[in-house]
Amino acid sequence: MKQLFLLGMPLLAISACAPQPVPPPAAVAAPYAVGSAANTTTAFDGNYGAVTVRQVSPGCADPRFADVQLTIHNGLAQAQGPTLTFQGYVTPQGALAMQSQLGQKFQGQISPNFVVTGRAQGPNCVWDVTWNRVRAL
């Protein structure tokens, strides 16, 4: 029994010194993020995909919303596209307002079924946008 204990101690010491997995970095709110970190919730955290876009303003260029990934982590929503990033906080009631680094805005609502619906607006164009949550965080 004593030999087993003496053999197990070095193994325990080695395993305690092994590198621990690093958690993924938390998203940091950009200066242009809309909302408040003090008035948010994690209830809607997750990855949202299956984006659907309907152009409201005729004649506007396709903003390539199909490439825009929406992630909500610790209440901070980030819609990352090829050229723009929108950020904002989700309220406890599921309201979501985001803004891009160039001033475009998104106003929307998250349903209890984790469907985000809202409207994105640029200087001259408007699009209705919908995302469905594909994975909770």
For each residue, the residues with C-beta under 8 A, 3 or more apart:
1: 4 5
2: 5 6
3: 6 7
4: 1 7 8
5: 1 2 8 9
6: 2 3 9
7: 3 4 10 11
8: 4 5 11 12
9: 5 6 12 13
10: 7 13 14
11: 7 8 14 15
12: 8 9 15 16
13: 9 10 16 17
14: 10 11 17 18
15: 11 12 18
16: 12 13
17: 13 14
18: 14 15
19:
20:
21:
22:
23:
24:
25:
26: 73 74
27: 71 73 74 76 78 87
28:
29: 33 37 76 87 89
30: 33 85 87 101
31:
32: 87 99 100 101 103
33: 29 30 76 87 88 89 98 99
34: 87 88 89 97 98 99 105
35: 39 40 88 89 90 91 97
36: 39 40 89
37: 29 40 75 76 89
38:
39: 35 36 89 91 92
40: 35 36 37 74 75 76 89 90 91 92
41: 44 75 90 91 92
42: 45 74 75
43: 92
44: 41 72 75 90 94 110 114 133
45: 42 72 73 74 75 136 137
46: 71 72 114 133 134 135 136 137
47: 69 70 71 133 134 135 137
48: 51 69 70 71 72 114 116 131 132 133 134
49: 69 70 131 132 134
50: 131 132 134
51: 48 65 66 68 70 129 130 131
52: 129 130 131
53: 63 65 66 127 128 129 130
54: 127 128
55: 58 60 62 125 126 127
56: 119 125 126 127 128
57: 60 124 125 126 127
58: 55
59:
60: 55 57 63 122 124 125 126 127
61: 125
62: 55 65
63: 53 60 81 84 120 122 125 127
64: 67 68 81 82
65: 51 53 62 68 81 120 127 129
66: 51 53
67: 64 81 82
68: 51 64 65 79 80 81
69: 47 48 49 79 80 81
70: 47 48 49 51 77 78 79 116 131
71: 27 46 47 48 77 78 80 137
72: 44 45 46 48 75 76 77 78 90 137
73: 26 27 45 76 78 137
74: 26 27 40 42 45
75: 37 40 41 42 44 45 72 89 90
76: 27 29 33 37 40 72 73 87 88 89
77: 70 71 72 86 87 88 89 90 96 98
78: 27 70 71 72 73 85 86 87 98
79: 68 69 70 85 86 87 98 106
80: 68 69 71 85
81: 63 64 65 67 68 69 84 85 86
82: 64 67
83:
84: 63 81 100 101 102 104
85: 30 78 79 80 81 100 101
86: 77 78 79 81 98 99 100 104 106 120
87: 27 29 30 32 33 34 76 77 78 79 98 99
88: 33 34 35 76 77 96 97 98 99 106
89: 29 33 34 35 36 37 39 40 75 76 77 96 97
90: 35 40 41 44 72 75 77 94 95 96 110
91: 35 39 40 41 94 95 96
92: 39 40 41 43
93:
94: 44 90 91 109 110 111 112
95: 90 91 108 109 110
96: 77 88 89 90 91 106 107 108 109 110 116 118
97: 34 35 88 89 105 106 107 108
98: 33 34 77 78 79 86 87 88 105 106
99: 32 33 34 86 87 88 103 104 105 106
100: 32 84 85 86 103 104 105
101: 30 32 84 85
102: 84
103: 32 99 100 123
104: 84 86 99 100 120 121 122 123
105: 34 97 98 99 100 120 121
106: 79 86 88 96 97 98 99 118 119 120 121 129
107: 96 97 118 119
108: 95 96 97 116 117 118 119 129
109: 94 95 96 116 117 118
110: 44 90 94 95 96 114 115 116
111: 94 114 115 116 117
112: 94
113:
114: 44 46 48 110 111 132 133
115: 110 111 130 131 132 133
116: 48 70 96 108 109 110 111 129 130 131 132 133
117: 108 109 111 128 129 130
118: 96 106 107 108 109 128 129 130
119: 56 106 107 108 126 127 128 129
120: 63 65 86 104 105 106 126 127 129
121: 104 105 106 125 126 127
122: 60 63 104 125 126
123: 103 104
124: 57 60
125: 55 56 57 60 61 63 121 122
126: 55 56 57 60 119 120 121 122
127: 53 54 55 56 57 60 63 65 119 120 121
128: 53 54 56 117 118 119
129: 51 52 53 65 106 108 116 117 118 119 120
130: 51 52 53 115 116 117 118
131: 48 49 50 51 52 70 115 116
132: 48 49 50 114 115 116
133: 44 46 47 48 114 115 116 136
134: 46 47 48 49 50
135: 46 47
136: 45 46 133
137: 45 46 47 71 72 73
